[in-house]
C-alpha cells in the first residue's frame, strides 16, 4: 500500500492551497479516509475525514474554510484549503482508517 501526498507549499495568509493523496494497492472506494496535520511541537490532529460514502467531518477550526473530497476513479483524496491562517501551518498527512496507513506528509506553510 502506498499513499502519495502532494500539493503543499508556501502561501500567504488568506490564500488557498490544495493537497492531494493518491493511493495504490488498496480498494480505495471502500475506505474511510482522513487528513491529519502536525505543527512543530504539537500533537498530530484530525483536520477532516470522509467516509467511503462521501460523508464528511471537519474539526471546528477549519470548518467552512477547508473542503475534503475524493475521486474514487482516480484513487485520490483531496483537501481544498481556503482563507488560510498562519496557525494552519503544519505537515499534512493522509490516513486510511481501519487499515491504519499513513501517507508521508506534505508541508503547508502560511506566512507573509
Steps between C-alpha positions, in 0.01 A plus 500: 500500500625848410354839583664779300422846632576809294406863452640666809691824489527857619199730488417839645234540769158508341619295205398157376677172448397149406667178607432157360566142600516227241467144624613178342481139604165528674130487419482878523126542455431280803714700741424774747780755487616817665744787504704566813758767571788546737648837583846534659486409866139388483320171479360374172136598472206412279413765242224334301371156412290346226325165504481258210152640435627858493381614842735769623604630839717799594674625809344827614810706421480425126125459447380738232853554366616151403330246277586132490403297196587181318508369145467124511574469128843657563562338839561850631386704799523878508502781754417845368613763749370856475544807720817351637638624829852482645369248755422263212873456448583133545594180327181351359459122491242280333374200690296189432280394789481137619809407299702766683703616200667843496629701208843661518372853564517825312606834649256791498639834611282808539712809535539850365 
